[in-house]
């Protein structure tokens, strides 16, 4: 926060004759197959019922897949209808998992081959050891219908400063798209950088014995999703007016392409009294223009009494395809974050953690900051001048000597490795060692709790240069 200090639908199809049935099903299968780039959200896949014959339930990957079912002709009149069968994602690394999801009607049993067998519900998690084509067979009194989905073992391509490959929707997959160029501060490998000479004092001020806390997860807390949500839109999203209520002189004025249903951090906490509680961040990525729109203390029209589409205390526009990340900003400007930073690039997202590599620095908060900042930060929110207190933009990293336990989940291992390679950047005042991330129904909150075993003493401060101090 800027200047604050604490913190398918199912269709009924009537088939008059077998030819019409086959034709209609083929069209539906082609249209509903993967959903990639079609506006499906990252928080939908993976939330289905548990299945039999798989040993897993409800733990898939974010975003919408790009697989397309390949139907076979039903074996009888009135056979089951498979409207979709897809893998999400379709490309995974060796040893990783993906989720098969389906929508089927008029069936009495479902089986998936190879190796899975009988299933129920709408999804199953699989971990193939090689590129595999799965066949879903739906059986009913009228016969059988089949569809296929292929999962490819390979590397997920990385695309810096180009968001065009991202899916659309709330919590959507970025599919390897990474904000900003590879040489941007957020994407720089700092594992070999020098340690700041005052590292010990700075870490002590944050908390030597305080464990990491994942400020994100699945489910809800006090009625709101756990984490900072985001939505990906296309250039066809209509820009709407945004009224800035507090920091207009340091905000980008809009209009912003914010959908009516854009998720608000903390929603629906406090909705009965006029809006969500907490920081109420809204993050919007326009994948076609490579622009990021962020607002703090945001309220949509449904919470307002007059006049405007959205209201926010501050708003910022970032260029995700440039190292000149906010060309409209003046010196010492705040943003939707107290440090003047963009929020979205530093979030832990399930898609990346599940794929095994988080190729950027992470965002975290500390209980006290000083009246200073260093790049990439551009603002401070404190009157404390002690050099033993972290400035905004200070970067810490997990020590090379720290051995990541083999018992930790693959996602937690990926998070900790990112802290070793890219570090974490102080972005706001709040609770110490709170790591920011996006909510996702596929997070395993119990697995994430292992992060608390990693304490402040396991970190060191990367050498700080270019510090700007307050008056």
C-alpha positions as a printed Julia matrix, in Angstrom:
471×3 Matrix{Float64}:
   0.0     0.0     0.0
   1.32    3.44   -0.85
   1.64    5.5     2.31
   0.07    3.2     4.86
   2.48    1.35    7.04
   0.67   -1.81    8.19
  -0.75   -4.02    6.92
 -19.88  -26.13  -20.15
 -22.74  -25.07  -18.77
 -24.27  -28.47  -19.64
 -26.43  -28.33  -22.77
 -29.42  -30.55  -23.41
 -28.94  -31.9   -26.93
 -31.73  -33.54  -28.84
 -30.47  -35.83  -31.54
 -32.97  -36.59  -34.28
 -30.68  -38.97  -36.08
 -27.23  -40.41  -35.7
 -25.56  -38.2   -38.31
 -26.77  -35.04  -36.58
 -25.5   -36.4   -33.27
 -22.0   -37.03  -34.59
 -21.81  -33.65  -36.33
 -22.98  -31.72  -33.31
 -20.59  -33.52  -30.99
 -17.64  -32.87  -33.27
 -18.36  -29.15  -33.25
 -18.69  -29.1   -29.48
 -15.48  -31.01  -29.0
 -13.53  -28.72  -31.28
 -14.9   -25.63  -29.56
 -14.56  -26.74  -25.96
 -11.32  -28.69  -26.07
  -8.57  -26.78  -24.33
  -9.85  -23.32  -23.63
  -6.35  -21.86  -24.06
  -6.67  -18.11  -24.4
 -10.42  -18.31  -24.21
 -10.96  -16.64  -20.9
 -11.01  -19.63  -18.61
  -9.41  -18.91  -15.31
  -6.48  -20.35  -13.5
  -8.58  -20.99  -10.43
 -11.03  -23.32  -12.14
  -8.86  -26.18  -13.36
  -7.92  -28.5   -10.58
 -10.9   -27.81   -8.33
 -12.87  -30.84   -9.44
 -13.88  -33.86   -7.46
 -11.47  -36.57   -6.46
 -11.2   -39.57   -8.74
 -10.7   -43.26   -8.39
  -7.82  -45.24   -9.83
  -5.43  -42.28   -9.66
  -4.28  -41.96   -6.09
  -4.69  -38.17   -6.24
  -7.43  -35.59   -6.12
  -7.97  -31.93   -6.83
  -4.34  -30.92   -7.36
  -3.71  -29.7   -10.84
  -2.0   -26.78  -12.52
  -3.16  -23.23  -13.05
  -4.7   -21.79  -16.15
  -6.59  -23.34  -19.01
  -5.12  -26.03  -21.21
  -4.67  -26.09  -24.94
  -5.45  -29.74  -25.58
  -8.3   -30.56  -27.97
 -10.3   -33.76  -27.63
 -10.29  -36.1   -30.59
 -13.72  -37.75  -30.55
 -14.65  -41.08  -31.96
 -18.12  -41.9   -33.2
 -20.61  -43.07  -30.58
 -21.34  -46.77  -30.82
 -25.09  -46.38  -30.42
 -28.0   -43.98  -30.53
 -28.23  -41.92  -27.36
 -24.6   -42.57  -26.46
 -22.86  -40.35  -23.89
 -21.75  -36.84  -24.85
 -18.18  -35.7   -24.12
 -18.19  -31.94  -24.46
 -14.58  -31.52  -23.32
 -11.52  -33.55  -22.38
  -8.26  -31.66  -21.86
  -4.91  -31.63  -20.07
  -3.94  -28.55  -18.06
  -1.17  -27.83  -18.87
  -0.43  -29.83  -21.99
   3.37  -29.52  -21.64
   5.12  -30.44  -18.39
   8.65  -31.14  -17.26
   9.94  -34.56  -16.3
   8.53  -35.67  -12.96
   5.8   -33.01  -12.95
   2.05  -33.48  -12.9
  -0.85  -32.23  -14.97
  -4.61  -32.4   -14.62
  -7.01  -34.13  -16.95
 -10.47  -32.57  -16.84
 -13.68  -33.53  -18.61
 -17.32  -32.64  -19.06
 -19.55  -35.61  -19.84
 -23.28  -36.18  -19.9
 -25.54  -39.23  -20.29
 -22.92  -41.72  -19.07
 -23.01  -44.47  -16.46
 -19.25  -45.06  -16.27
 -15.97  -43.38  -17.21
 -12.55  -44.88  -17.78
  -9.22  -43.36  -18.81
  -6.39  -45.28  -20.39
  -3.54  -45.98  -20.2
  -2.89  -46.9   -16.56
  -5.67  -44.92  -14.85
  -8.8   -47.03  -15.14
 -12.22  -46.15  -13.77
 -12.75  -42.54  -12.7
 -15.51  -40.41  -11.23
 -15.97  -36.69  -10.82
 -14.55  -34.22  -13.33
 -10.77  -34.35  -12.96
  -7.73  -36.47  -12.16
  -4.06  -35.61  -11.66
  -1.52  -37.63  -13.65
   2.28  -37.78  -13.68
   3.33  -39.43  -16.94
   6.95  -40.46  -17.41
   6.81  -39.88  -21.18
   4.63  -38.07  -23.69
   1.26  -39.8   -23.39
  -2.09  -39.67  -25.19
  -4.91  -40.39  -22.76
  -8.25  -41.8   -23.94
 -11.45  -41.06  -22.05
 -14.21  -43.6   -22.63
 -17.74  -42.71  -21.54
 -20.17  -45.62  -21.51
 -23.94  -45.57  -21.2
 -27.05  -47.46  -22.18
 -26.79  -46.06  -25.71
 -23.16  -47.11  -26.26
 -19.74  -45.51  -25.88
 -18.05  -42.24  -26.79
 -14.31  -41.57  -26.67
 -12.01  -38.53  -26.68
  -8.26  -38.06  -26.34
  -5.86  -35.57  -24.79
  -2.08  -35.59  -25.14
   0.4   -34.59  -22.43
   3.88  -33.74  -23.72
   7.02  -34.05  -21.61
   9.25  -31.1   -22.4
  10.46  -27.71  -21.23
   8.12  -24.76  -20.82
   9.47  -21.97  -23.01
  10.28  -18.67  -21.34
   9.18  -15.41  -22.95
  10.55  -12.27  -21.37
   8.79   -8.93  -21.86
   6.09  -10.53  -24.02
   2.75  -11.39  -22.45
   0.91  -12.42  -25.64
   1.06  -16.12  -24.81
  -0.82  -15.75  -21.55
  -4.31  -17.15  -21.15
  -7.22  -14.87  -20.34
  -9.11  -14.62  -17.09
  -8.73  -14.46  -13.34
  -5.55  -16.17  -12.16
  -4.8   -17.25  -15.74
  -1.71  -19.16  -16.84
   1.06  -17.0   -18.27
   2.46  -20.01  -20.18
   6.07  -18.92  -19.75
   5.47  -15.18  -20.19
   7.57  -13.15  -17.75
   7.15   -9.42  -17.06
  10.04   -7.2   -18.14
  13.21   -8.01  -20.1
  15.63  -10.69  -18.92
  18.09   -8.06  -17.65
  15.49   -6.32  -15.47
  16.17   -6.22  -11.75
  13.26   -8.56  -11.07
  14.75  -11.19  -13.39
  18.43  -10.9   -12.42
  20.31  -13.83  -10.91
  21.86  -12.46   -7.7
  23.09  -15.77   -6.3
  26.73  -14.72   -6.69
  26.32  -11.06   -5.66
  28.29   -9.72   -2.71
  26.79   -9.63    0.76
  26.04   -6.22    2.28
  28.44   -5.41    5.13
  25.5    -4.54    7.39
  23.58   -7.7     6.57
  23.53   -9.09   10.1
  21.96   -5.99   11.64
  19.43   -5.64    8.87
  18.32   -9.27    9.12
  18.11   -8.95   12.91
  15.75   -5.99   12.59
  13.39   -8.11   10.48
  13.59  -11.14   12.78
  16.34  -13.74   13.02
  14.09  -16.42   14.46
  10.91  -15.52   12.6
   9.86  -18.04    9.97
   8.66  -17.34    6.46
   4.92  -16.97    6.07
   3.17  -17.66    2.74
   0.71  -14.79    2.42
  -1.18  -16.8    -0.19
  -2.85  -20.16   -0.52
  -6.08  -21.94   -1.34
  -9.53  -21.42    0.09
 -10.47  -18.3     2.03
  -9.58  -16.49    5.21
 -12.25  -14.36    6.89
 -14.27  -14.66    3.71
 -11.57  -13.43    1.33
  -9.23  -15.33   -0.96
  -5.74  -15.84    0.43
  -3.3   -13.76   -1.57
  -3.29  -10.98   -4.15
  -5.45  -11.94   -7.16
  -4.99  -10.78  -10.74
  -6.79  -10.93  -14.06
  -5.43  -11.12  -17.62
  -7.36   -9.25  -20.32
  -6.96   -8.59  -24.04
  -6.79   -5.27  -25.85
 -10.51   -5.54  -26.52
 -11.25   -4.91  -22.84
 -12.97   -1.53  -22.62
 -11.1     1.07  -20.53
 -13.18    2.6   -17.77
 -12.79    5.73  -15.63
 -10.9     5.46  -12.36
 -11.33    8.12   -9.69
  -8.17    8.58   -7.58
  -9.09    9.53   -4.04
  -5.79    9.99   -2.2
  -2.6    10.07   -4.29
  -3.76   11.6    -7.55
  -0.53   13.58   -8.01
   1.5    10.36   -7.98
  -0.97    8.2    -9.9
  -1.6     7.4   -13.54
  -5.02    8.86  -14.25
  -6.6     6.15  -16.39
  -8.88    5.1   -17.86
  -7.86    1.53  -17.1
  -9.14   -1.68  -18.81
 -10.54   -3.11  -15.58
 -13.32   -5.68  -16.02
 -16.46   -5.4   -13.92
 -15.58   -8.72  -12.32
 -11.92   -7.95  -11.62
 -10.99   -9.61   -8.32
 -10.29   -7.33   -5.38
  -7.78   -8.44   -2.77
  -9.66   -9.46    0.34
 -13.01   -9.77   -1.43
 -15.62  -10.18   -0.07
 -14.33   -9.05    3.32
 -16.27   -5.97    4.41
 -18.53   -5.99    1.37
 -21.59   -5.4     3.52
 -20.14   -2.09    4.69
 -19.34   -0.81    1.23
 -16.33   -2.72   -0.05
 -13.7    -5.35    0.72
 -11.3    -4.88    3.56
  -7.5    -4.82    3.63
  -5.32   -3.35    0.92
  -7.93   -4.04   -1.75
  -5.37   -4.33   -4.55
  -6.58   -4.83   -8.12
  -4.07   -6.1   -10.72
  -4.88   -6.19  -14.44
  -2.51   -7.45  -17.16
  -3.27   -6.55  -20.78
  -1.5    -9.33  -22.62
  -1.77   -7.68  -26.06
  -0.26   -4.32  -25.09
   2.15   -5.62  -22.43
   0.73   -3.26  -19.84
   0.12   -3.82  -16.14
  -2.49   -1.77  -14.28
  -2.44   -1.79  -10.49
  -4.69   -0.05   -7.95
  -4.68    0.22   -4.18
  -7.76    0.5    -1.97
  -9.95   -0.2    -4.97
 -13.73   -0.23   -5.13
 -15.85   -1.22   -8.15
 -19.0     0.56   -9.2
 -21.14   -1.87   -7.22
 -19.66   -0.47   -4.0
 -19.83    3.18   -5.03
 -22.68    5.62   -4.75
 -22.14    7.63   -7.9
 -20.4     8.39  -11.06
 -17.43    6.21  -11.84
 -16.58    2.64  -12.82
 -13.82    2.24  -10.21
 -12.36    4.21   -7.34
  -8.85    3.79   -5.91
  -6.57    5.61   -3.5
  -3.71    5.26   -5.98
  -3.15    3.74   -9.42
  -0.1     2.91  -11.53
   0.58    1.81  -15.1
   3.66   -0.3   -15.85
   5.25   -1.26  -19.18
   6.02   -4.97  -19.04
   8.03   -4.9   -22.28
  10.61   -2.36  -21.13
  13.18   -1.67  -18.44
  11.69    1.8   -18.27
   8.93    0.2   -16.3
   6.9     3.3   -15.49
   7.84    6.14  -17.82
   5.04    8.38  -16.52
   6.33    8.38  -12.93
   8.17   11.23  -11.3
  10.88   10.91   -8.67
   9.79    9.42   -5.36
   6.38    8.38   -6.64
   4.43    5.74   -4.85
   2.38    3.11   -6.71
  -0.14    0.55   -5.52
   2.77   -0.56   -3.34
   4.55    1.48   -0.68
   7.91    1.01   -2.41
   6.64    2.39   -5.73
   7.15   -1.07   -7.22
   4.83   -3.15   -9.37
   3.23   -5.93   -7.34
   2.45   -8.59   -9.93
   6.03   -9.44  -11.07
   6.96  -10.44   -7.51
   4.04  -12.74   -6.76
   4.49  -16.46   -6.18
   2.13  -18.15   -8.65
   1.12  -21.8    -8.57
   1.78  -22.3   -12.29
   5.47  -21.46  -11.95
   5.97  -23.26   -8.64
   4.32  -26.39   -9.99
   6.45  -26.26  -13.14
   9.48  -26.31  -10.88
  11.06  -22.95  -11.74
  10.18  -19.44  -10.57
  12.43  -17.27  -12.76
  12.16  -13.97  -10.89
  12.51  -12.29   -7.52
   9.71  -12.41   -4.99
   7.95   -9.7    -3.02
   7.88   -9.65    0.78
   7.06   -7.35    3.69
   8.87   -6.38    6.89
   7.61   -4.92   10.14
   9.66   -1.75    9.9
  11.41    0.14    7.09
  13.55    3.25    7.01
  13.12    6.54    5.2
  15.1     5.37    2.18
  14.88    3.27   -0.94
  17.1     1.77   -3.6
  16.39    0.54   -7.13
  14.16   -0.96   -8.29
  12.07    0.75   -5.57
  11.18    4.42   -5.99
   9.46    5.4    -2.74
   9.67    5.04    1.01
   7.0     5.09    3.71
   8.75    5.69    7.0
  10.33    8.39    9.17
  12.92    6.03   10.7
  16.47    6.94    9.64
  18.33    4.04   11.28
  20.77    2.36    8.92
  20.03   -0.92   10.69
  16.47   -0.89    9.34
  15.74   -2.08    5.78
  15.11    0.5     3.06
  12.43   -0.2     0.48
  13.87   -2.22   -2.39
  16.41   -4.04   -0.23
  17.0    -7.55   -1.52
  17.64  -10.62    0.59
  18.52  -14.11   -0.56
  18.42  -17.55    0.97
  21.97  -18.5     1.87
  23.78  -20.91   -0.44
  24.59  -23.02    2.62
  20.92  -23.66    3.32
  20.0   -27.17    2.17
  16.41  -27.37    0.92
  14.88  -30.43    2.64
  13.99  -33.29    0.33
  10.77  -33.75    2.29
   9.39  -30.4     1.14
   6.83  -30.39   -1.67
   8.02  -29.64   -5.23
   6.25  -26.27   -5.09
   7.93  -25.26   -1.82
  11.29  -26.37   -3.2
  10.76  -24.14   -6.24
   9.87  -21.18   -4.01
  12.99  -21.6    -1.91
  15.21  -22.05   -4.95
  13.88  -18.77   -6.34
  14.87  -17.13   -3.06
  18.38  -18.45   -3.58
  18.69  -17.44   -7.23
  16.69  -14.21   -7.46
  16.03  -13.28   -3.85
  13.19  -11.32   -2.3
  12.62   -7.56   -2.44
  11.25   -5.44    0.41
   8.08   -3.93   -1.03
   5.89   -2.8     1.86
   5.49   -2.39    5.58
   3.64   -5.24    7.24
   4.36   -8.46    9.04
   7.94   -9.63    8.79
   8.88  -12.34    6.31
   5.42  -12.42    4.72
   5.9   -13.64    1.16
   3.32  -12.42   -1.38
   1.59  -14.69   -3.85
  -1.56  -15.2    -5.89
  -4.49  -17.23   -4.55
  -5.11  -20.55   -6.25
  -7.34  -23.48   -5.36
  -4.51  -25.89   -6.14
  -2.15  -24.69   -3.43
  -1.68  -27.26   -0.67
  -1.79  -25.08    2.43
  -0.34  -27.81    4.61
   2.65  -28.17    2.28
   3.12  -24.39    2.19
   3.28  -24.29    5.98
   6.73  -25.91    5.74
   8.03  -22.47    4.77
   7.79  -21.49    8.44
  10.76  -23.78    9.09
  12.93  -21.34    7.14
  13.8   -18.41    9.41
  15.46  -15.04    9.1
  18.82  -16.46   10.12
  18.83  -18.43    6.85
  18.95  -15.2     4.81
  21.48  -12.52    3.98
  21.22   -9.06    2.46
  22.57   -8.52   -1.02
  25.0    -5.58   -1.32
  23.0    -2.35   -1.57
  23.99    0.48   -3.91
  22.25    3.64   -5.04
  20.36    4.24   -1.81
  18.16    7.35   -1.82
  17.49    8.74    1.64
  14.69   10.91    2.97
  15.05   14.49    4.01
